[in-house]
Amino acid sequence: MLDDLDRRILRLMQAEPDLSGPDLADRAGVTPSRLARRLEKLRESGVLRGVRAQIDWQALGYAVEVSLRITIDKSQPRALDELMQAARDIPEVIEIQTFLGRVDLRLSVIARDMAHYQQIYRDQILTLPHLAEIEALMHVARIKSEESLPL
Amino acid sequence: MMPLDDTDRAILRALARDATQSAGALGRRLGLSQPATWRRIKRLQDAGVIKARKLDLDADKLGFGVTVFLGVKLATKGRVSLEDFERAVTAIPEVQTVEHVLGLYDYRLRVVARDIADFERVLRRRIMTLPGAGDVEANVLLTEERRPGPL
């Protein structure tokens, strides 16, 4: 179980992932060795899975991002697995999510420009197995993106 | 736009998995010196390709059992209402991401909650009362995969 100190540490790290160990210990009000033990415990229990660099695809020339909301043909029992497997082979697919709701699956697709997107859509998306319906949402702007948890 | 070579791509892939590794350790695996690795990381950061480091937490283990994606359509449009909506929605702690999209919906929100009852509370008290919020569609997240992308 997590206590207040664990939550405080995670809150601080979430807000500023670049804080050094000593600074983090200082802000959390603990000694560096106590902090290290806590972090070790949080990692061991799987609460803290790691720290990852976030890539800005726009800075790499991928100007277009589209959310494809997909419903699948449910008459095939393996439809979802097979579609997901095929989607993993498309390099421009950066996220695969499955849902309970009106939509079964969502793919986040990036492309250099609209012509490139068209090409991915025609050659790789429309040829995915068991597609029933696709709806596209074009990303205009990210207003909030930290994806923080309200700890 | 920044052109990448194979070494840059290897560095990005490695840091996207684990951003805590030192330039020295990363360089050893890639057959680069510590200073050469550091310079490349610095260049990727300066170009905005690595935009931030992000804590990867297990939401489930922290007591957030439900993630819901909401498609929100604004009832009334116009510049003022967009800004009002964005300001208000960004301030909700349970709303992890806000994306402005074109298509069936105007905004796509990622909302985290402890359970379905907690989600209903957030939806009724916080989301439905947002200025300008109209139609809302909810899809409950079942699984999620982040893919490495075209590197």
Interface residues (C-beta under 8 A of the other chain):
Chain A: L2 L10 M13 Q14 P17 D18 S45 G46 V47 L48 R49 G50 V51 R52 A53 Q54 I55 D56 W57 A59 L60 G61 Y62 S67 M84 R88 P91 E92 V93 I94 E95 I96 Q97 T98 F99 L100 G101 R102 V103 R106 I110 E135 A136 L137 M138 H139 V140 A141 R142 I143 K144 S145 E146 E147 S148 L149 P150 L151
Chain B: M1 M2 L4 L12 L15 A16 R17 D18 A19 T20 A47 G48 V49 I50 K51 A52 R53 K54 L55 D56 L57 D58 A59 K61 L62 F64 F69 G71 E86 V89 T90 P93 E94 V95 Q96 T97 V98 E99 H100 V101 L102 G103 L104 Y105 Y107 R108 R110 V112 E137 A138 N139 V140 L141 L142 T143 E144 E145 R146 R147 G149 P150 L151
